[in-house]
Amino acid sequence: MTDNNRGSLNEVELPLTVVIGRTALTLQDVADLKPDSIVALAARADEPLEICVSGKVIATGELCEGEGGPDTLAIRILDIHQDAA
């Protein structure tokens, strides 16, 4: 592969998803959701978040304030999974 081709590949955008927790709801529970409903997640508030690319966990991180100030969110990378690098 030429350097020019590699450069083009480096410009490809990949979807990044941050997972804060998971749960399962019955169809009835989903139908009953309304504003102010609270859905419990199978995660603790102090646990690292999963950072996924194309459905694969590549790293863990924590929420932090974004560059835009206190009204914005960002994620601080804590660990890169070795098999993802």
N, C-alpha and C positions, 0 to 999 in steps of 0.2 A: 504494500500500500504506500503510495507516495505521500510526502508531507502535505501536499495540497489537499488530498483526499481526507487525511486525518484532521486537518483544519476545518474542513466542511463538517465532518462528523461531530467535532467539538461544539458546533453551533446548534446542534439538534436539541430542542427543548424537551424535557421529560417531565411528566406529572409527578409532583412531590406531594405526599399526603402525610399529615401528622395525626397519629392516633392517640387520643387521650384516654380511651377505655372502650370496652365492649360490653354488650349485654344482649340478652335475647328477650323479646317481647312476644306475647301471644297476639294474634290478629285483633282480639278484643282490646288488649292494652293499647295497641296502635290506634285503633278506632276511637278510644277514649281520650287520646292526647288533646290538650287544649292549652292556650296560653297560661303560663304559670305552673304547668305540670312539671314535676321533677322526675327524671329518669335516673335511677341509681346505676352506676357503672361498676364493673368488676375491676376496679383500680383504686389505689390510694392517691390522695392529692399530692403526696410528696414523691411518687414514683416517676422515674424518667419516662418520657413519651417516646413512642416508636416513630421513627422517620422512615417512610417507605417510598420507593420509586418503583413504579409499575407493579405494585402489590408485594414487593419484596422488602423486608426490613433491612435497611442499610446502615442505620445508626440509631442512637438514642440521644435525647436532648431534653431541655427544659424551657418553658416559656419565659420570655423576658420582654422588656420594653423595647419597641422598635425604634429605629432612627428618627421616626416622625414624632416622638414624644410619648407621653403617658396614654394617649388614646390609640396607640398602635401596638400590635403584637409582633414578636419575632421569636425565633427559637435558637437557643444556644446549643451547639453540638457538644455533647459530653463524651461520646464514644463512637468511633466508626467500626463497624463489624469487619473483621479481617477478610471474610469471604466476599465482602461487597467491594473491596478496593481493587 
